[in-house]
Amino acid sequence: MTQETIDDVEDSVTVGLGVDRSISSCAVRRADEILVGTAEFVVPPGEREERIFFRTEMCADFDGYGLEELLVGEILKSSIDGKYAIVPLCPLIARHLLLHGEEFVSEGGSFRDPRPDDIRLITRAARSAAQECVSDAPVIRQQDFSVTLRLPFSMEEDECGPSFPTI
């Protein structure tokens, strides 16, 4: 986690990594814990040590304060430290690596171009995260009528492993 004070902003901000089973993120928060930016990624199951970054969002109120650079810097640093290769599906990360990829590699980082299978994996991870949201409440009660949710997912194992649901 990195903590920095941004010029012209009274609050300091922290950048932290949140690793989850399906979709993880690197987030920028103000001192009062309000989220001002996030980059979401998936770590594919298996032997590859990669982080597939597919979405970055920053609060428009903080444009011009360098928070995007702070977020990208923490992403790159944590990927080097954890020996993860970056797969940039997100335009912000892709643009940064296009401009500064040689510097990132010289510091010990690695990245590769996205492939169609990466998009498929992101889709499956998003479905898995959606399923986790409803798994805590499998029964809906409405006017004494019980309905059990049946989602169009199965947990069968495929070439990506059993960690993500398949359709």
Solvent accessible surface area in square Angstrom, and as a share of the most:
residue,aa,sasa,rsa
1,M,175,0.78
2,T,34,0.20
3,Q,122,0.54
4,E,75,0.34
5,T,101,0.59
6,I,19,0.10
7,D,120,0.62
8,D,133,0.69
9,V,22,0.13
10,E,179,0.80
11,D,47,0.25
12,S,24,0.15
13,V,0,0.00
14,T,25,0.14
15,V,0,0.00
16,G,17,0.16
17,L,68,0.34
18,G,38,0.36
19,V,107,0.62
20,D,81,0.42
21,R,130,0.47
22,S,5,0.03
23,I,39,0.20
24,S,3,0.02
25,S,31,0.20
26,C,0,0.00
27,A,14,0.11
28,V,0,0.00
29,R,87,0.32
30,R,55,0.20
31,A,64,0.50
32,D,78,0.40
33,E,113,0.51
34,I,90,0.45
35,L,83,0.42
36,V,5,0.03
37,G,3,0.02
38,T,18,0.10
39,A,0,0.00
40,E,39,0.17
41,F,0,0.00
42,V,0,0.00
43,V,51,0.29
44,P,4,0.02
45,P,44,0.27
46,G,66,0.64
47,E,168,0.76
48,R,106,0.39
49,E,95,0.43
50,E,13,0.06
51,R,13,0.05
52,I,0,0.00
53,F,1,0.00
54,F,46,0.19
55,R,100,0.36
56,T,33,0.19
57,E,90,0.40
58,M,36,0.16
59,C,51,0.30
60,A,78,0.61
61,D,117,0.61
62,F,30,0.12
63,D,97,0.50
64,G,85,0.82
65,Y,72,0.27
66,G,33,0.31
67,L,5,0.02
68,E,70,0.31
69,E,121,0.54
70,L,24,0.12
71,L,0,0.00
72,V,4,0.02
73,G,35,0.34
74,E,19,0.08
75,I,1,0.00
76,L,21,0.10
77,K,116,0.49
78,S,17,0.11
79,S,0,0.00
80,I,41,0.21
81,D,94,0.49
82,G,34,0.33
83,K,167,0.71
84,Y,48,0.18
85,A,19,0.15
86,I,0,0.00
87,V,0,0.00
88,P,13,0.08
89,L,49,0.25
90,C,1,0.01
91,P,108,0.68
92,L,32,0.16
93,I,0,0.00
94,A,36,0.28
95,R,143,0.52
96,H,49,0.22
97,L,5,0.03
98,L,151,0.75
99,L,114,0.57
100,H,78,0.35
101,G,6,0.06
102,E,156,0.70
103,E,100,0.45
104,F,4,0.02
105,V,78,0.45
106,S,93,0.60
107,E,104,0.47
108,G,58,0.56
109,G,7,0.06
110,S,55,0.36
111,F,70,0.29
112,R,43,0.16
113,D,110,0.57
114,P,54,0.34
115,R,109,0.40
116,P,115,0.72
117,D,92,0.47
118,D,2,0.01
119,I,104,0.53
120,R,96,0.35
121,L,6,0.03
122,I,19,0.10
123,T,54,0.31
124,R,13,0.05
125,A,0,0.00
126,A,45,0.35
127,R,87,0.32
128,S,0,0.00
129,A,28,0.22
130,A,55,0.43
131,Q,42,0.19
132,E,62,0.28
133,C,107,0.64
134,V,55,0.32
135,S,68,0.44
136,D,132,0.68
137,A,60,0.46
138,P,73,0.46
139,V,63,0.36
140,I,87,0.44
141,R,180,0.66
142,Q,125,0.55
143,Q,170,0.76
144,D,151,0.78
145,F,134,0.56
146,S,59,0.38
147,V,62,0.36
148,T,70,0.41
149,L,57,0.29
150,R,205,0.75
151,L,70,0.35
152,P,98,0.62
153,F,43,0.18
154,S,41,0.26
155,M,102,0.46
156,E,121,0.54
157,E,124,0.56
158,D,43,0.22
159,E,133,0.60
160,C,30,0.18
161,G,13,0.13
162,P,78,0.49
163,S,32,0.21
164,F,2,0.01
165,P,1,0.01
166,T,22,0.13
167,I,128,0.65
